[in-house]
């Protein structure tokens, strides 16, 4: 399974021995692991959809991330057939798995790989299940007794080129199920139509009563409309008078506001100027506060530093005891330096006094200006007529609101009056009469619907009987059972011939059907009977060698009866005789060589028994070797 690039041309017919050479093992292995089965899997998966050992094509990749590409060029019905299968390859798809084929001038590649595979299978005529038993025959997986009964029957049916009866049966069951819904719907429709007639008849009686009631109601509403129109017009006149009164009161309020404005304008303006000037001076002092406070703190810190330096230097000249011997020690100081430090200390004290005075003067100015500001505000408060003006303004706005509300009411009343002037409508009366007429029409339609639904129901019941008939015909008790019974005789005839050639009559495989139901119906069910003169007559109880022979006989019988070789021109036998003795092996090799030449097909044998080479027309060597590029597989003829 480490192939890099392999291209093979095959002969037209003959028996081919596929042998392996595992040079990469360094002598640890001779032929095991060389990749023989991979060649057969590549061919059979591409052409026939045989899965092999892996579920996905990407698993055949050399590193499981690179590309995989297989191209088969063959002939089908004397026309060229090209099939391509790949994974992440430049030829087909850079992203994932792909399948396409070219035949009769057409290239087929559907959106789903399964759809392309289905078309190719229909073209060749060998589905994957049949191919695993008649084309790519893997001895390890050749176990007929492990198949389900449905797969057993399906296998024989596909070998005989029978239609997919089980699929037809499922489709007919689905169609019958769906039509049951149609029948139930028709029954419901007929029942519903009768109910609708009864309801519509009652609706007509109700509609007649509605017409009588609407006639009386129309006369009552007309008299009520005239009364409401008179009331509406009276209300409109009264509300117009209310608006005139509100407007007169608003004019009085405007006159009072003008008098207040003229009285306080001059004095208020002067005090307001004073208030703004004082506020500006307070803000100016506030802006200097932080700077002067900072200046005071810096002066204080400088005064403390110079004082400490002066005192420390002055103290250094006083007598002290030696910490070691205890004797008095007299220090020497520089009088000029001491004087310099003293002057610096006095200058720092003067600077501190100045900074403190500036800060205190600024605080006093803020306090004085704040007091003046409060006095001006008291004077302004004394002159203020804000409360009086506010009260008058609020009264004015309330009158405005009242006018707007009254205008809205008048507008609505006028609209209502216009509507009343048009008089009451007889729409309900006309609607009731129209409904009565419509219900009488619907009643006529409903009666016709009852007649139509009754006819449809009879037709659906007849169709249902036909569907049920075909559902039974497609079931395991119908056509498939008859086909299987007719196929038993040719199956057994071919099984006896193959059994005789391979085992000399020691093992004989026969096919049979059996009655399953107490009712007497026969079900399409396949039974394998083994006549073993030396061992078990049950397939599951046979030895490994006997079981392998029995399954191989079944595979050959299906291939011969179904004439699979006419559909596919090769067969691949992968270690189908691993548990057989030399006598049986030679019989099988001889049989395979004979059918290869008589049918004109290619037969591949993958086998570790060197005796097989004596019967082969060709030898195909699959070698796995170690190269500078890595481990690579090659395939060549000998």
Secondary structure as UniProt FT lines:
FT   STRAND          14..22
FT   HELIX           23..25
FT   TURN            26..27
FT   TURN            32..33
FT   HELIX           36..48
FT   TURN            52..53
FT   HELIX           57..60
FT   STRAND          68..76
FT   TURN            77..78
FT   STRAND          79..89
FT   TURN            90..92
FT   STRAND          93..103
FT   TURN            104..105
FT   STRAND          106..108
FT   HELIX           113..124
FT   HELIX           128..134
FT   STRAND          136..138
FT   TURN            139..141
FT   HELIX           144..146
FT   HELIX           149..159
FT   TURN            160..161
FT   HELIX           165..315
FT   TURN            316..317
FT   STRAND          320..321
FT   TURN            323..325
FT   STRAND          328..329
FT   HELIX           335..383
FT   HELIX           386..421
FT   HELIX           427..474
FT   TURN            476..478
FT   HELIX           479..503
FT   TURN            504..505
FT   STRAND          507..512
FT   TURN            518..519
FT   STRAND          527..532
FT   HELIX           539..541
FT   HELIX           544..561
FT   TURN            562..563
FT   HELIX           564..566
FT   STRAND          570..574
FT   TURN            576..579
FT   HELIX           582..599
FT   STRAND          602..606
FT   HELIX           610..614
FT   STRAND          618..627
FT   TURN            628..629
FT   STRAND          630..637
//
